[in-house]
Amino acid sequence: MLTKALIGDEGRTIELSWENGTRTRFHAMWLRDNALDD
């Protein structure tokens, strides 16, 4: 389960923290390119 979401690099990245202690970081351009909407 997601425990925290932080916006970093002046809005260029998001870092997600998970219940098991791992962290996942995404760049805004990657998120935009991989969004399911058109």
C-alpha positions as CSV (number, residue, x, y, z in Angstrom):
1,M,0.0,0.0,0.0
2,L,1.2,3.5,-0.8
3,T,2.2,5.5,2.3
4,K,3.6,8.8,0.9
5,A,3.9,10.7,-2.4
6,L,6.5,13.5,-2.7
7,I,6.8,15.9,-5.6
8,G,10.5,16.8,-6.3
9,D,12.8,18.6,-8.7
10,E,10.4,21.5,-9.0
11,G,7.6,19.3,-10.2
12,R,9.6,17.2,-12.5
13,T,9.6,14.0,-10.5
14,I,7.3,12.1,-8.0
15,E,8.6,9.7,-5.4
16,L,6.2,7.1,-4.0
17,S,6.9,5.4,-0.7
18,W,5.4,1.9,-0.1
19,E,4.4,0.1,3.1
20,N,7.3,-2.4,2.8
21,G,9.9,0.5,2.8
22,T,10.7,0.6,-0.9
23,R,10.6,3.9,-2.9
24,T,9.7,4.3,-6.5
25,R,10.7,7.5,-8.5
26,F,9.0,8.6,-11.7
27,H,9.9,11.5,-14.0
28,A,7.0,13.6,-15.1
29,M,7.7,13.1,-18.8
30,W,7.6,9.3,-18.3
31,L,4.3,9.6,-16.5
32,R,2.8,11.7,-19.3
33,D,4.1,9.4,-22.0
34,N,2.7,6.3,-20.3
35,A,-0.7,7.8,-19.2
36,L,-3.8,5.8,-20.3
37,D,-5.7,8.8,-21.5
38,D,-5.3,10.4,-24.9
